[in-house]
Amino acid sequence: MSEADLIERLADALQNRLRPAIPLSVDLWDFEMIGAYLKRDPQTVRDRMACLPSFPKAIRLPTKGGRSQPLFNAKDVIEWAQSYREKH
């Protein structure tokens, strides 16, 4: 197998494993994803940010037998973070 064939096979394999991007307007983020976006530990997001009255409200999907993990609309989280931009 040539080097070009190997690269093509690897590219095909990667393409089959990648998930399509979900638009931010509809994507739902958990504390881990919000933490990555805000460059903060997910525990900090959960304990110190999500409890703020201005933080976007959680979306809780129904589950059988318990409370689901809170999810947040990505667009709302981004808008919330951007609202703290310094004004010159």
Biopython code that builds the backbone (N, CA, C, O; Angstrom):
import numpy as np
from Bio.PDB.StructureBuilder import StructureBuilder

atoms = [
    (1, "MET", "N", (0.855, -1.170, 0.000)),
    (1, "MET", "CA", (0.000, 0.000, 0.000)),
    (1, "MET", "C", (0.900, 1.232, 0.000)),
    (1, "MET", "O", (1.866, 1.320, 0.758)),
    (2, "SER", "N", (0.559, 2.174, -0.867)),
    (2, "SER", "CA", (1.362, 3.390, -0.957)),
    (2, "SER", "C", (1.014, 4.341, 0.188)),
    (2, "SER", "O", (-0.006, 4.189, 0.860)),
    (3, "GLU", "N", (1.874, 5.303, 0.383)),
    (3, "GLU", "CA", (1.638, 6.307, 1.428)),
    (3, "GLU", "C", (0.355, 7.085, 1.148)),
    (3, "GLU", "O", (-0.407, 7.373, 2.070)),
    (4, "ALA", "N", (0.111, 7.427, -0.119)),
    (4, "ALA", "CA", (-1.101, 8.159, -0.497)),
    (4, "ALA", "C", (-2.347, 7.326, -0.200)),
    (4, "ALA", "O", (-3.347, 7.863, 0.275)),
    (5, "ASP", "N", (-2.299, 6.022, -0.474)),
    (5, "ASP", "CA", (-3.437, 5.145, -0.171)),
    (5, "ASP", "C", (-3.697, 5.091, 1.330)),
    (5, "ASP", "O", (-4.845, 5.139, 1.773)),
    (6, "LEU", "N", (-2.627, 4.992, 2.102)),
    (6, "LEU", "CA", (-2.760, 4.950, 3.553)),
    (6, "LEU", "C", (-3.377, 6.237, 4.079)),
    (6, "LEU", "O", (-4.265, 6.191, 4.931)),
    (7, "ILE", "N", (-2.927, 7.370, 3.591)),
    (7, "ILE", "CA", (-3.478, 8.664, 4.017)),
    (7, "ILE", "C", (-4.954, 8.751, 3.650)),
    (7, "ILE", "O", (-5.764, 9.224, 4.447)),
    (8, "GLU", "N", (-5.307, 8.302, 2.459)),
    (8, "GLU", "CA", (-6.712, 8.339, 2.032)),
    (8, "GLU", "C", (-7.575, 7.438, 2.918)),
    (8, "GLU", "O", (-8.688, 7.815, 3.285)),
    (9, "ARG", "N", (-7.074, 6.263, 3.258)),
    (9, "ARG", "CA", (-7.822, 5.363, 4.136)),
    (9, "ARG", "C", (-7.989, 5.959, 5.529)),
    (9, "ARG", "O", (-9.057, 5.841, 6.130)),
    (10, "LEU", "N", (-6.949, 6.594, 6.042)),
    (10, "LEU", "CA", (-7.033, 7.255, 7.349)),
    (10, "LEU", "C", (-8.035, 8.403, 7.327)),
    (10, "LEU", "O", (-8.817, 8.576, 8.262)),
    (11, "ALA", "N", (-8.003, 9.183, 6.250)),
    (11, "ALA", "CA", (-8.941, 10.299, 6.118)),
    (11, "ALA", "C", (-10.373, 9.788, 6.075)),
    (11, "ALA", "O", (-11.256, 10.375, 6.700)),
    (12, "ASP", "N", (-10.616, 8.709, 5.352)),
    (12, "ASP", "CA", (-11.960, 8.122, 5.291)),
    (12, "ASP", "C", (-12.399, 7.619, 6.660)),
    (12, "ASP", "O", (-13.545, 7.820, 7.060)),
    (13, "ALA", "N", (-11.488, 6.966, 7.378)),
    (13, "ALA", "CA", (-11.814, 6.450, 8.706)),
    (13, "ALA", "C", (-12.147, 7.583, 9.669)),
    (13, "ALA", "O", (-13.090, 7.478, 10.453)),
    (14, "LEU", "N", (-11.378, 8.661, 9.612)),
    (14, "LEU", "CA", (-11.659, 9.821, 10.471)),
    (14, "LEU", "C", (-13.002, 10.450, 10.133)),
    (14, "LEU", "O", (-13.763, 10.809, 11.031)),
    (15, "GLN", "N", (-13.290, 10.582, 8.877)),
    (15, "GLN", "CA", (-14.548, 11.196, 8.457)),
    (15, "GLN", "C", (-15.738, 10.376, 8.957)),
    (15, "GLN", "O", (-16.767, 10.938, 9.333)),
    (16, "ASN", "N", (-15.600, 9.068, 8.963)),
    (16, "ASN", "CA", (-16.684, 8.202, 9.436)),
    (16, "ASN", "C", (-16.871, 8.275, 10.941)),
    (16, "ASN", "O", (-17.950, 7.955, 11.440)),
    (17, "ARG", "N", (-15.845, 8.689, 11.676)),
    (17, "ARG", "CA", (-15.924, 8.762, 13.138)),
    (17, "ARG", "C", (-16.364, 10.136, 13.641)),
    (17, "ARG", "O", (-16.873, 10.239, 14.758)),
    (18, "LEU", "N", (-16.185, 11.185, 12.856)),
    (18, "LEU", "CA", (-16.531, 12.534, 13.288)),
    (18, "LEU", "C", (-18.038, 12.733, 13.255)),
    (18, "LEU", "O", (-18.715, 12.319, 12.314)),
    (19, "ARG", "N", (-18.542, 13.364, 14.285)),
    (19, "ARG", "CA", (-19.967, 13.696, 14.332)),
    (19, "ARG", "C", (-20.181, 15.052, 13.676)),
    (19, "ARG", "O", (-19.325, 15.932, 13.770)),
    (20, "PRO", "N", (-21.312, 15.223, 13.017)),
    (20, "PRO", "CA", (-21.566, 16.538, 12.431)),
    (20, "PRO", "C", (-21.736, 17.587, 13.531)),
    (20, "PRO", "O", (-22.241, 17.290, 14.613)),
    (21, "ALA", "N", (-21.317, 18.785, 13.245)),
    (21, "ALA", "CA", (-21.429, 19.885, 14.209)),
    (21, "ALA", "C", (-22.899, 20.257, 14.395)),
    (21, "ALA", "O", (-23.665, 20.317, 13.433)),
    (22, "ILE", "N", (-23.274, 20.503, 15.636)),
    (22, "ILE", "CA", (-24.630, 20.952, 15.949)),
    (22, "ILE", "C", (-24.581, 22.469, 16.045)),
    (22, "ILE", "O", (-23.720, 23.011, 16.739)),
    (23, "PRO", "N", (-25.485, 23.167, 15.364)),
    (23, "PRO", "CA", (-25.466, 24.634, 15.432)),
    (23, "PRO", "C", (-25.614, 25.122, 16.881)),
    (23, "PRO", "O", (-26.390, 24.560, 17.653)),
    (24, "LEU", "N", (-24.870, 26.159, 17.236)),
    (24, "LEU", "CA", (-24.915, 26.701, 18.597)),
    (24, "LEU", "C", (-26.305, 27.167, 18.990)),
    (24, "LEU", "O", (-26.639, 27.181, 20.174)),
    (25, "SER", "N", (-27.109, 27.545, 18.029)),
    (25, "SER", "CA", (-28.446, 28.035, 18.345)),
    (25, "SER", "C", (-29.337, 26.951, 18.938)),
    (25, "SER", "O", (-30.335, 27.262, 19.588)),
    (26, "VAL", "N", (-28.991, 25.677, 18.722)),
    (26, "VAL", "CA", (-29.818, 24.579, 19.234)),
    (26, "VAL", "C", (-29.038, 23.581, 20.079)),
    (26, "VAL", "O", (-29.639, 22.683, 20.670)),
    (27, "ASP", "N", (-27.723, 23.712, 20.154)),
    (27, "ASP", "CA", (-26.916, 22.757, 20.908)),
    (27, "ASP", "C", (-27.184, 22.906, 22.398)),
    (27, "ASP", "O", (-27.445, 24.006, 22.884)),
    (28, "LEU", "N", (-27.119, 21.789, 23.119)),
    (28, "LEU", "CA", (-27.273, 21.792, 24.566)),
    (28, "LEU", "C", (-25.943, 21.412, 25.198)),
    (28, "LEU", "O", (-25.310, 20.431, 24.808)),
    (29, "TRP", "N", (-25.529, 22.206, 26.181)),
    (29, "TRP", "CA", (-24.251, 21.992, 26.858)),
    (29, "TRP", "C", (-24.491, 21.546, 28.285)),
    (29, "TRP", "O", (-25.447, 21.972, 28.932)),
    (30, "ASP", "N", (-23.603, 20.677, 28.770)),
    (30, "ASP", "CA", (-23.593, 20.306, 30.176)),
    (30, "ASP", "C", (-22.523, 21.145, 30.887)),
    (30, "ASP", "O", (-21.874, 21.986, 30.265)),
    (31, "PHE", "N", (-22.348, 20.912, 32.185)),
    (31, "PHE", "CA", (-21.377, 21.716, 32.934)),
    (31, "PHE", "C", (-19.958, 21.548, 32.402)),
    (31, "PHE", "O", (-19.172, 22.495, 32.421)),
    (32, "GLU", "N", (-19.630, 20.360, 31.933)),
    (32, "GLU", "CA", (-18.285, 20.128, 31.401)),
    (32, "GLU", "C", (-18.035, 20.962, 30.140)),
    (32, "GLU", "O", (-16.967, 21.556, 29.987)),
    (33, "MET", "N", (-19.004, 21.004, 29.255)),
    (33, "MET", "CA", (-18.850, 21.783, 28.020)),
    (33, "MET", "C", (-18.841, 23.283, 28.310)),
    (33, "MET", "O", (-18.089, 24.037, 27.693)),
    (34, "ILE", "N", (-19.673, 23.703, 29.243)),
    (34, "ILE", "CA", (-19.685, 25.126, 29.623)),
    (34, "ILE", "C", (-18.342, 25.489, 30.249)),
    (34, "ILE", "O", (-17.779, 26.542, 29.950)),
    (35, "GLY", "N", (-17.830, 24.621, 31.115)),
    (35, "GLY", "CA", (-16.531, 24.864, 31.722)),
    (35, "GLY", "C", (-15.431, 25.006, 30.685)),
    (35, "GLY", "O", (-14.571, 25.879, 30.802)),
    (36, "ALA", "N", (-15.455, 24.149, 29.668)),
    (36, "ALA", "CA", (-14.449, 24.237, 28.608)),
    (36, "ALA", "C", (-14.568, 25.559, 27.873)),
    (36, "ALA", "O", (-13.554, 26.189, 27.570)),
    (37, "TYR", "N", (-15.789, 25.991, 27.579)),
    (37, "TYR", "CA", (-15.999, 27.262, 26.878)),
    (37, "TYR", "C", (-15.530, 28.439, 27.729)),
    (37, "TYR", "O", (-14.868, 29.349, 27.230)),
    (38, "LEU", "N", (-15.874, 28.416, 29.017)),
    (38, "LEU", "CA", (-15.546, 29.541, 29.905)),
    (38, "LEU", "C", (-14.143, 29.450, 30.495)),
    (38, "LEU", "O", (-13.716, 30.343, 31.227)),
    (39, "LYS", "N", (-13.422, 28.368, 30.178)),
    (39, "LYS", "CA", (-12.079, 28.138, 30.717)),
    (39, "LYS", "C", (-12.127, 28.086, 32.248)),
    (39, "LYS", "O", (-11.307, 28.691, 32.939)),
    (40, "ARG", "N", (-13.117, 27.343, 32.750)),
    (40, "ARG", "CA", (-13.319, 27.170, 34.176)),
    (40, "ARG", "C", (-13.567, 25.687, 34.456)),
    (40, "ARG", "O", (-13.996, 24.942, 33.575)),
    (41, "ASP", "N", (-13.295, 25.275, 35.673)),
    (41, "ASP", "CA", (-13.584, 23.914, 36.087)),
    (41, "ASP", "C", (-15.106, 23.708, 36.086)),
    (41, "ASP", "O", (-15.839, 24.599, 36.516)),
    (42, "PRO", "N", (-15.592, 22.565, 35.619)),
    (42, "PRO", "CA", (-17.039, 22.318, 35.618)),
    (42, "PRO", "C", (-17.675, 22.465, 36.999)),
    (42, "PRO", "O", (-18.824, 22.893, 37.108)),
    (43, "GLN", "N", (-16.944, 22.119, 38.043)),
    (43, "GLN", "CA", (-17.462, 22.274, 39.410)),
    (43, "GLN", "C", (-17.670, 23.743, 39.753)),
    (43, "GLN", "O", (-18.635, 24.097, 40.431)),
    (44, "THR", "N", (-16.764, 24.598, 39.282)),
    (44, "THR", "CA", (-16.919, 26.039, 39.496)),
    (44, "THR", "C", (-18.162, 26.553, 38.786)),
    (44, "THR", "O", (-18.905, 27.366, 39.335)),
    (45, "VAL", "N", (-18.385, 26.084, 37.577)),
    (45, "VAL", "CA", (-19.590, 26.478, 36.830)),
    (45, "VAL", "C", (-20.825, 26.056, 37.614)),
    (45, "VAL", "O", (-21.747, 26.851, 37.799)),
    (46, "ARG", "N", (-20.846, 24.819, 38.070)),
    (46, "ARG", "CA", (-22.002, 24.282, 38.793)),
    (46, "ARG", "C", (-22.249, 25.022, 40.110)),
    (46, "ARG", "O", (-23.381, 25.393, 40.418)),
    (47, "ASP", "N", (-21.184, 25.232, 40.879)),
    (47, "ASP", "CA", (-21.331, 25.764, 42.241)),
    (47, "ASP", "C", (-21.386, 27.279, 42.335)),
    (47, "ASP", "O", (-21.992, 27.821, 43.259)),
    (48, "ARG", "N", (-20.752, 27.977, 41.378)),
    (48, "ARG", "CA", (-20.617, 29.426, 41.539)),
    (48, "ARG", "C", (-21.249, 30.252, 40.430)),
    (48, "ARG", "O", (-21.485, 31.446, 40.614)),
    (49, "MET", "N", (-21.523, 29.649, 39.295)),
    (49, "MET", "CA", (-22.068, 30.425, 38.176)),
    (49, "MET", "C", (-23.517, 30.065, 37.889)),
    (49, "MET", "O", (-24.359, 30.950, 37.732)),
    (50, "ALA", "N", (-23.812, 28.781, 37.821)),
    (50, "ALA", "CA", (-25.169, 28.351, 37.446)),
    (50, "ALA", "C", (-26.209, 28.786, 38.472)),
    (50, "ALA", "O", (-27.396, 28.863, 38.153)),
    (51, "CYS", "N", (-25.782, 29.068, 39.693)),
    (51, "CYS", "CA", (-26.720, 29.495, 40.731)),
    (51, "CYS", "C", (-27.012, 31.001, 40.675)),
    (51, "CYS", "O", (-27.888, 31.487, 41.392)),
    (52, "LEU", "N", (-26.292, 31.734, 39.838)),
    (52, "LEU", "CA", (-26.543, 33.173, 39.718)),
    (52, "LEU", "C", (-27.893, 33.417, 39.040)),
    (52, "LEU", "O", (-28.243, 32.714, 38.092)),
    (53, "PRO", "N", (-28.653, 34.405, 39.515)),
    (53, "PRO", "CA", (-29.966, 34.664, 38.908)),
    (53, "PRO", "C", (-29.891, 34.992, 37.411)),
    (53, "PRO", "O", (-30.833, 34.726, 36.665)),
    (54, "SER", "N", (-28.784, 35.561, 36.986)),
    (54, "SER", "CA", (-28.660, 35.951, 35.577)),
    (54, "SER", "C", (-28.246, 34.803, 34.659)),
    (54, "SER", "O", (-28.341, 34.923, 33.438)),
    (55, "PHE", "N", (-27.783, 33.681, 35.243)),
    (55, "PHE", "CA", (-27.334, 32.560, 34.428)),
    (55, "PHE", "C", (-28.532, 31.942, 33.713)),
    (55, "PHE", "O", (-29.621, 31.879, 34.284)),
    (56, "PRO", "N", (-28.350, 31.485, 32.474)),
    (56, "PRO", "CA", (-29.477, 30.882, 31.742)),
    (56, "PRO", "C", (-30.123, 29.739, 32.528)),
    (56, "PRO", "O", (-29.454, 29.014, 33.265)),
    (57, "LYS", "N", (-31.411, 29.599, 32.358)),
    (57, "LYS", "CA", (-32.154, 28.553, 33.046)),
    (57, "LYS", "C", (-31.847, 27.195, 32.421)),
    (57, "LYS", "O", (-31.635, 27.079, 31.214)),
    (58, "ALA", "N", (-31.829, 26.187, 33.264)),
    (58, "ALA", "CA", (-31.509, 24.825, 32.835)),
    (58, "ALA", "C", (-32.672, 24.211, 32.064)),
    (58, "ALA", "O", (-33.837, 24.565, 32.240)),
    (59, "ILE", "N", (-32.297, 23.284, 31.213)),
    (59, "ILE", "CA", (-33.257, 22.429, 30.515)),
    (59, "ILE", "C", (-33.078, 21.051, 31.125)),
    (59, "ILE", "O", (-31.975, 20.504, 31.127)),
    (60, "ARG", "N", (-34.154, 20.492, 31.640)),
    (60, "ARG", "CA", (-34.091, 19.159, 32.243)),
    (60, "ARG", "C", (-35.005, 18.229, 31.455)),
    (60, "ARG", "O", (-36.230, 18.347, 31.493)),
    (61, "LEU", "N", (-34.382, 17.314, 30.749)),
    (61, "LEU", "CA", (-35.133, 16.365, 29.945)),
    (61, "LEU", "C", (-35.714, 15.281, 30.852)),
    (61, "LEU", "O", (-35.087, 14.892, 31.838)),
    (62, "PRO", "N", (-36.894, 14.801, 30.523)),
    (62, "PRO", "CA", (-37.498, 13.772, 31.379)),
    (62, "PRO", "C", (-36.714, 12.462, 31.324)),
    (62, "PRO", "O", (-36.240, 12.043, 30.268)),
    (63, "THR", "N", (-36.594, 11.834, 32.485)),
    (63, "THR", "CA", (-35.965, 10.516, 32.574)),
    (63, "THR", "C", (-36.807, 9.654, 33.490)),
    (63, "THR", "O", (-37.530, 10.163, 34.348)),
    (64, "LYS", "N", (-36.715, 8.380, 33.311)),
    (64, "LYS", "CA", (-37.460, 7.459, 34.152)),
    (64, "LYS", "C", (-36.723, 7.275, 35.475)),
    (64, "LYS", "O", (-35.565, 6.858, 35.500)),
    (65, "GLY", "N", (-37.390, 7.582, 36.546)),
    (65, "GLY", "CA", (-36.850, 7.285, 37.863)),
    (65, "GLY", "C", (-35.832, 8.254, 38.420)),
    (65, "GLY", "O", (-35.070, 7.869, 39.307)),
    (66, "GLY", "N", (-35.776, 9.468, 37.960)),
    (66, "GLY", "CA", (-34.830, 10.385, 38.572)),
    (66, "GLY", "C", (-34.725, 11.697, 37.845)),
    (66, "GLY", "O", (-35.353, 11.921, 36.810)),
    (67, "ARG", "N", (-33.919, 12.552, 38.413)),
    (67, "ARG", "CA", (-33.695, 13.874, 37.832)),
    (67, "ARG", "C", (-32.585, 13.802, 36.817)),
    (67, "ARG", "O", (-31.545, 13.186, 37.052)),
    (68, "SER", "N", (-32.810, 14.431, 35.698)),
    (68, "SER", "CA", (-31.780, 14.417, 34.660)),
    (68, "SER", "C", (-30.736, 15.492, 34.928)),
    (68, "SER", "O", (-30.973, 16.447, 35.668)),
    (69, "GLN", "N", (-29.595, 15.314, 34.316)),
    (69, "GLN", "CA", (-28.518, 16.296, 34.411)),
    (69, "GLN", "C", (-28.987, 17.575, 33.725)),
    (69, "GLN", "O", (-29.569, 17.511, 32.643)),
    (70, "PRO", "N", (-28.744, 18.737, 34.336)),
    (70, "PRO", "CA", (-29.161, 19.979, 33.686)),
    (70, "PRO", "C", (-28.346, 20.238, 32.421)),
    (70, "PRO", "O", (-27.137, 20.012, 32.376)),
    (71, "LEU", "N", (-29.034, 20.709, 31.421)),
    (71, "LEU", "CA", (-28.411, 21.119, 30.167)),
    (71, "LEU", "C", (-28.771, 22.574, 29.933)),
    (71, "LEU", "O", (-29.767, 23.073, 30.456)),
    (72, "PHE", "N", (-27.952, 23.246, 29.145)),
    (72, "PHE", "CA", (-28.153, 24.668, 28.907)),
    (72, "PHE", "C", (-27.989, 24.951, 27.426)),
    (72, "PHE", "O", (-27.127, 24.374, 26.763)),
    (73, "ASN", "N", (-28.817, 25.836, 26.920)),
    (73, "ASN", "CA", (-28.705, 26.217, 25.519)),
    (73, "ASN", "C", (-27.379, 26.944, 25.315)),
    (73, "ASN", "O", (-27.094, 27.934, 25.989)),
    (74, "ALA", "N", (-26.569, 26.443, 24.376)),
    (74, "ALA", "CA", (-25.237, 27.000, 24.138)),
    (74, "ALA", "C", (-25.296, 28.486, 23.795)),
    (74, "ALA", "O", (-24.499, 29.277, 24.299)),
    (75, "LYS", "N", (-26.234, 28.857, 22.945)),
    (75, "LYS", "CA", (-26.372, 30.261, 22.541)),
    (75, "LYS", "C", (-26.636, 31.151, 23.751)),
    (75, "LYS", "O", (-26.076, 32.242, 23.858)),
    (76, "ASP", "N", (-27.494, 30.682, 24.666)),
    (76, "ASP", "CA", (-27.805, 31.468, 25.862)),
    (76, "ASP", "C", (-26.583, 31.630, 26.763)),
    (76, "ASP", "O", (-26.363, 32.704, 27.324)),
    (77, "VAL", "N", (-25.795, 30.579, 26.904)),
    (77, "VAL", "CA", (-24.583, 30.647, 27.732)),
    (77, "VAL", "C", (-23.589, 31.627, 27.124)),
    (77, "VAL", "O", (-22.982, 32.423, 27.841)),
    (78, "ILE", "N", (-23.423, 31.573, 25.815)),
    (78, "ILE", "CA", (-22.497, 32.495, 25.137)),
    (78, "ILE", "C", (-22.966, 33.930, 25.311)),
    (78, "ILE", "O", (-22.160, 34.811, 25.611)),
    (79, "GLU", "N", (-24.257, 34.179, 25.128)),
    (79, "GLU", "CA", (-24.794, 35.535, 25.313)),
    (79, "GLU", "C", (-24.602, 36.006, 26.756)),
    (79, "GLU", "O", (-24.277, 37.168, 26.997)),
    (80, "TRP", "N", (-24.805, 35.102, 27.708)),
    (80, "TRP", "CA", (-24.609, 35.451, 29.111)),
    (80, "TRP", "C", (-23.159, 35.859, 29.359)),
    (80, "TRP", "O", (-22.905, 36.883, 29.993)),
    (81, "ALA", "N", (-22.217, 35.078, 28.871)),
    (81, "ALA", "CA", (-20.800, 35.398, 29.055)),
    (81, "ALA", "C", (-20.444, 36.718, 28.380)),
    (81, "ALA", "O", (-19.719, 37.534, 28.950)),
    (82, "GLN", "N", (-20.944, 36.928, 27.185)),
    (82, "GLN", "CA", (-20.646, 38.156, 26.446)),
    (82, "GLN", "C", (-21.240, 39.392, 27.128)),
    (82, "GLN", "O", (-20.753, 40.504, 26.927)),
    (83, "SER", "N", (-22.283, 39.202, 27.929)),
    (83, "SER", "CA", (-22.891, 40.355, 28.620)),
    (83, "SER", "C", (-21.944, 40.946, 29.653)),
    (83, "SER", "O", (-22.167, 42.057, 30.132)),
    (84, "TYR", "N", (-20.893, 40.219, 30.001)),
    (84, "TYR", "CA", (-19.919, 40.716, 30.972)),
    (84, "TYR", "C", (-18.700, 41.365, 30.317)),
    (84, "TYR", "O", (-17.704, 41.650, 30.981)),
    (85, "ARG", "N", (-18.792, 41.589, 29.026)),
    (85, "ARG", "CA", (-17.695, 42.274, 28.318)),
    (85, "ARG", "C", (-17.523, 43.676, 28.900)),
    (85, "ARG", "O", (-18.498, 44.392, 29.130)),
    (86, "GLU", "N", (-16.281, 44.048, 29.129)),
    (86, "GLU", "CA", (-15.996, 45.392, 29.664)),
    (86, "GLU", "C", (-16.395, 46.452, 28.656)),
    (86, "GLU", "O", (-16.214, 46.292, 27.449)),
    (87, "LYS", "N", (-16.935, 47.524, 29.172)),
    (87, "LYS", "CA", (-17.293, 48.673, 28.328)),
    (87, "LYS", "C", (-16.270, 49.765, 28.541)),
    (87, "LYS", "O", (-15.988, 50.149, 29.676)),
    (88, "HIS", "N", (-15.720, 50.258, 27.467)),
    (88, "HIS", "CA", (-14.653, 51.265, 27.584)),
    (88, "HIS", "C", (-15.200, 52.644, 27.595)),
    (88, "HIS", "O", (-14.441, 53.608, 27.687)),
]
sb = StructureBuilder()
sb.init_structure("model")
sb.init_model(0)
sb.init_chain("A")
sb.init_seg("    ")
for serial, (resi, resn, name, xyz) in enumerate(atoms, 1):
    if name == "N":
        sb.init_residue(resn, " ", resi, " ")
    sb.init_atom(name, np.array(xyz, "f"), 0.0, 1.0, " ", f" {name:<3s}", serial, name[0])
structure = sb.get_structure()
